[in-house]
């Protein structure tokens, strides 16, 4: 672990346990080795370090490219962040994620894209289906509850709300499922919906 990643991992982990009483269900489902596409709902800015703390080894995250300025240009790459343009997503970011997975890394993706406004789950973008099919990596569905109450979208004030994280059984795509998903954009969309349904079921 890079020291800056380790420092953040330790700091956030201590905060989640002491301030938010973080509870984790389904740890037996965690895939500890090899490439993993971690797919989670998105409630708060707390979500990336929250999920990163589930694992004892490093993972890669997505971050708005506007954050890679000033000190962010130094910090975010060291936190394994991959810059993405939320307003105009392109294939460059998707190709980077797929490459990371094929290299054996663990990557966190939020299928909904943006943080929830009301706490309800949104629809998944087809991009998560494309990533899953092209990488062939196991998919780890995760659901977060309580992070929105702790740090709502549009607020800069932390509230001491209890956070619960549920980890579901991994989805392992068969070669046939990958071929079907890769046949059309509709196939990617159906796979994205399947991943979101697995998150909703937790």
N, C-alpha and C positions, 0 to 999 in steps of 0.2 A: 504494500500500500504506500502511495506517495504520502509524505508527511502532512501536506496540506489537506489531503483527502481524509487521512486518519484523524487529524485534529477536528475537522468538521464532523466526521462520523461520531467521534467520542462526545463532542459538545452537544450535538443535536440529540444523540441517544440519551444522554443524561437528562436533557430538558424534557424530552417526550415522556420519560418514565416518572420524573419527579413533579413536573408541572401539570401534565395532562393525564397521568395515570394510564399510559398507553397499554391496551390489552390486545394481544395478538392471538387469533384463532387459526387453526389449520397449519401450524408450523410443520407438521409431518408431510405436507404437500410441497414444501419448498424444494426446488431443484437447486442443489448446491454446486454442481459441477457442470461445465460445458456451457454452450450458448443457450440463452433463455430470453425470449421476448416477454417481458413483464408488461401486462396490459391492465391498467387501473382506471377507475373513475377519477375525476379531477375536481376536488373541492376547494383547494387552497394552495397558496404558495408553499405551505408546509409539506405538501405531498411528496416531492422528490426526495428530500432528506429523510422523510418518514419511511418511505419504502426502501430507500438505500440502507436504512438501519436494520432491516430484516435480515440482511446478508452480512457475512463476515469477510467478504472479499469485495473488490470494487465493482461498480456498475457504471454504465453510461446513461446520460440523461439528455433530454432535449431542452433547449433554452432559447428564448427569443433572441434574435441576432442583435437587437438593440441593446442587450445587456452586455455585449462584448465591447464595451467602451471604457476608457479610463482604467481604473483598477480591475474592472470586470474582464478586460482583455487579458489580464494576467491570471485572475482567480478562476474564471469559468473553465478554461481548458484544463486546469489542474484538478478540477472537480469532474473531469470527464464529460463536460457538457458539449453537445453538438448544436451549433447554431441553426435555427430555422426561422424562416420568414412566415409568420402567421397570416399576414395579409395576402401574400402571393407565394404560397408553397410551391416548390419546384422539385424536380427529380433529383437534384443534387443532394439534398438532405436525405431523401429516401434511399438513394444509393449508398450514402455514408452509413446509414443505419444497417442496411443489408450487409454491407462489407464488414462492419463490426461484428455482426452476428456470425457470419461465415468464418471470421477469425477466431471465434470461440468466446466472444464477450457476452456479457449480460446487458441488455438494453431496456430501459423503461420508456414506454410510450403511453400517452393518454389518448385513447381512441376518440374521445369527444372533442379533443383539441383545446377548447377553452374551459376555464373553471365554471362550475355551475353557479347560477344566480339564486336559485330557489331550493337547492338541495336535491332536486330530482335528477335522475340520469338522463343524459341527452342521447342523441343518435351518434353512432360511430361513423367516422369518415372512411371511405373505401381504402385510404392509404394504409391502414393497419392490416387490411386483408392482403394487399399487395406485398407488404413487408413479410407477413407470415408465409405467404406462398413462395416468394422468391428466395427467402432464407431457409425455409424448411425447419426452422428452429422450434423447439417445444414452446408452447405459449402458457404463461403462468397468469391466470386471472386473479386479480386482487381487488377487494372493495374496501374503501375507506369510509368511516362514519365519524363525525364529530370534528373533523378538521375545518369544515366550513364555519362551525360555531366558534372555533378557536381563533380563526383569522378569515373572516368573510371577504369575498371579492369586493374591492372598492374601499376596504378599510385598512388602516395601518396600525390598528390597535389589537394587541393580543388579548384574548379572553381565555380564562382557564376552564376549558370544556374538556370532558373526557373523550379520548380518541380510541376508537376500536378499528382494528385492521383484520379482515378475513381473507385467508389465502385458500384458493380453490384448487382442485386437482388439475394437473397440467393437461393441456390439449396437445396430443401428438397427431399431426396430420399424416395420413397415409399417402403414398405416391399418387394414388388415384384421386384423392381429395385435392392434392396440389395441382394435378393436371386439370381437374374440373374448375378450380378457382382461377387458374391462370388462362383459361380459355377466353375470357371476356371481362370487361369492366364490371358486368353484373355479377360475375363469379367472385370478384374481389369484394363487392358490396355484400354479397350473401355471407362470405366468410367473416367480414367485419361485424355483421349483425350477429353471427354465431358467437363471436368473441364477446360482444357486448352483452349477449344473453347470459353467458357464463358468469360475467361480472354481476349482473342483476340478480342471479340466482343465489349469490352468497349472502 
